Amino acid sequence: MYDQYYGFTGRPFQLTPDPSFYFESGTHRKAMSYLGYGLAQGEGFIVITGDVGAGKTTLVGHLMNTIDPNRLTAVKLVSTQVEGDDLLRLVAEQFGLEWEGQSKAELLRSMEEYLREQARAGRRTLLIVDEGQNLAISALEELRMLSNFQLGGHSLLQIFLLGQPEFRQTLFHTPTLEQLRQRVIATHHLDPMEPEEVEPYILHRLKKVGWTGNPSFAPEAYELIFDYSDGVPRRLNVLVSRLLLFGAVEELHRISVQHVRNVIAEIEADRGIDEASLAPLPVEDVVAHAAAAVEAPVEWPAASTDDRAPFAAPAKPDFAEARALVAGQAATAGTEEVFELAPETAVAAPVAPAAPAIDEVQVAELQRQIASLEDRLVEQDAALRRVLDLLIEWVERDPENAPNPATSKVWAA
């Protein structure tokens, strides 16, 4: 979308980590030094941590692009929320080894033989384990055991562990991991970028896709971008991507600080939805779910039968009772007009003044039911907004497979 408007050759701020956009901030330069030192040692564990979106995956991807594959075999493991035995099977699969039907002892023998063959061929083996904070203690112990494989006094396997900040707590404060800690030869925590690094970072990525100055950014815009993103690369990418989309829609050639404020306000409004109540949708289900959200009637949860439940589900409004009550009010007031209440038009029509004889309990119950219906409609509207937001993100990530606005039922709605 915005890449076409501004004549870019690609999307410079996509969320998917891309080593070709690697930017060497101060903290990334230090991390590369530690990684280089670790590779030179050829053994043990190197631990890199950082907040979500700090650039850990991009950092390691850049490192891999600088390594001669004829001298180093590097494999990467991402699915780490497993116990020890399953982790061994995942590692064996990454090595290209058959693991089905094999006992743990057989699997370990196969892996050791594979590592020895790599060493005899003059290649070292590096295992990169991402999302280390998800590793079970048993899985970390299995990794430690793998690091024990040696040939001629030299380690056969080196391991990089990448994780979020809580992984440091697990690694360095779990008593049973003392032996693993003794094998850690270098650690580094990726900090956010500094304020003065934000402008070079943005321009670096823009130049990678053929940017020649359109759009330009006001100096104050960079300051606000940093303030909102806290210097975290992924947060910064999200904001600048939305800024460029905003600029394309508004046909802007210069991004001012006010434009940044406008986009931040939009993002904050989107985040105002209670995301805890919304289940994440797979990308392939977004279009279908959006269509269903547009057409689906309101469905009420069943009423709780337990008066003691502190969060009992509201009962489905009894609209027949509501109609009868309103009709009774109209008759008592001396008018023949009867107002219909339906889910789509609840309390939209005026109601004749109630006579003093009307049961106040019934009126209060009716008001409660109507308020519950309105709350549910607000929830449905919020869910629809969230789905449409996911659609926008999908279009930005994969415009070739995005729905056709001319034929899509969702866009038409």
C-alpha angles and dihedrals in degrees: 000000000000091000090062093046093051095038097245121162092222145350108287097190103043116147095232109096110252118183091203088072093051112148119196106224119174094266092046091050090054091047091052089053091055092047092049091049091050093050090050090055091052096206146068130027131311116198123203118180134177143149121280108290095014092129103257095140093045090050094054092042089055090049091052090052089059096052125092106239089208089066102035132038108204123187127181130215120197106160097078105149091106140101125254101275093047090049090057090053091050092050091048089051091052089051089054094247128144110247107162113112094007124126120234091256092052091047093052091049091051092050093048091050090050091052091048091051090052091050093049088052090055096254128124120214125230124189116199114198114192127194091031092172088074095057117113118228089249090055092051089051091053090052089052090053091051090054088061094071109112140174121197092347093307125113114249097203135040121192133207115199117200122186150140121274094272089064089070089057091052095045100045102033104041108101095210092058097065093113091052092048089056089059095054107106100177139012134183135176116214109228124199118270121272120250093254091054096060097078094047089047093053094044091046091057093043092052090053089067098043102271112172101180102296111142105024124196129227112237090240089055091065091053093053091045089056093046092053098042096039086222094290107144098221094048088048091050091052093051097045092045089055090045092055091047089050090048092052093049092048092039093237126170096184126044112217130193089256090057089053090051090051093051093045089053089053092050092048090049089053090050090052087084113099096248091182088073094050121081113221114254126221110242092244090058098049098091095045092046092049092053091049092048091055095051105028117107120232111277117204123212118239116269116257116251092201112084089192095062108111092208102037115170113252116253119251108262114258099227092179089061090046092053091049092050094049091045089053090052092052093049092049091051091055099250129121095211114112119193121216119220118203132167090255096050105028111169090347093125122067117257125217115247113276119246117237090251093067113117106251091204091060092049091050091049091050091051091050092051093049091048090051090051092050091050090052092050089051090052091051091050090050091050090051091051090052091051091050089050089054088051091055091050090048092052090051093049099042113012093166093064096036119121118271108250090212095058106021116112090209096055091045090054 
